[in-house]
Amino acid sequence: MLLSIYQIFLRISPQPNMNGLATGFILSQTSVVLATLMGIWFLGQKKTHKEMLVTILGLVIIIGAAAITVIV
């Protein structure tokens, strides 16, 4: 449910009077962060400390790259 609401807002976002196409696309790609975390939680996957650390680090890199792209 949360992911579908998120996707609706991302479909509205690229309109010219809002974020624009390039920024809207970058923001839509960040949905992988929410999907990853929801997948781990919803499916009840058990991860070791190292696996979870690497996963979170990868998600932080995605968010950081999206932020830099949107700002610049």
Secondary structure, DSSP 8 states (H G I E B T S, - for coil): -HHHHHHHHHHHTTSTTTT-HHHHHHHHHTHHHHHHHHHHHHHT----HHHHHHHHHHHHHHHHHHHHHHH-
